[in-house]
């Protein structure tokens, strides 16, 4: 089991940036990798403020969010990113 770690991380997202889940269900992950352990399940329409971003070695962007008081990651492939609210 080879885990792919992010190749670049930005801990300074754009001010006021947030994401909305765009699929029926989406997995939260412990790290910014689709290979990392699942840490929760989100549903379409859930919104989160972006805490950080990462891009893995395959070029897939993930977003760091707070969920239940813990830092978790969601793939950029299942969200819509917006600024302000």
N, C-alpha and C positions, 0 to 999 in steps of 0.2 A: 504494500500500500504506500504509494509515493504521494506525499502531500505537496502541493504547489503553493508556495508562499508568494505574496505580492511582490512584484519587482519594484514598484514605486508607490509610496504612500504620501498623500497630502493630508496633514492634520488641520489644515486651514481651509475649509470649504467656503464657498461664496456666502456672504452674510444673508441670512434669511432663506437659504435654499432648503427645499423639502421634497420628499418623494411620496408618490401615491402608487399603491400596488395596482397593477393593471391586468392581472390574471386571477383566475378563480381562487387558487391557493398558491402560496409561495413559502419556501423554507427559509427561516432565519438560520444563519451559520455562526459558529464560534469564531471563525477567522474569515478572512477575505478570500476564500477558496471554495469552489463547489465540491471539493473533496473533503472539506472539514466536517466535523460532527454537526448534526442538526441541533438547533437550539430553540426551536419554536416554529409555529405555523401562523402565517398571516393570510388574510383574505382580501379579496378585491375591494378597493376603496379605502383601506387602511392608510393613514398618513403619518409620516415621521419627519422630524427635523433632521437634516444631515449633519452628522458630527465629524465626518471625515470621508475620504475616498481612497481607493486602492485600485491598481490595475495588475492583474496576474500575468504570468509569462505567456499566456495565450491572448492577451490583449483584452480580456473581459474586465470591465469596471465593476466594482462593488462599492456599496455605500455603507458607512458605519452609522448605526442608529442606537438610541437608547430604548431598551425594551425590558420592562420589569426592573428598572434600575441597573441593568447590565448593558455593556457595550456588545452589540451583535452586528452581523453583516448580512446584507441582502444584495443579490445580483442585480446589476444594472439592466439586465435583459428582461426583467419582469416589472420594472417601475417606470413611471413618468416623473421627470425631474422638473420642478418649478421654482421660481424665485418669488420671495414675498409671500404674504398670505393675508 
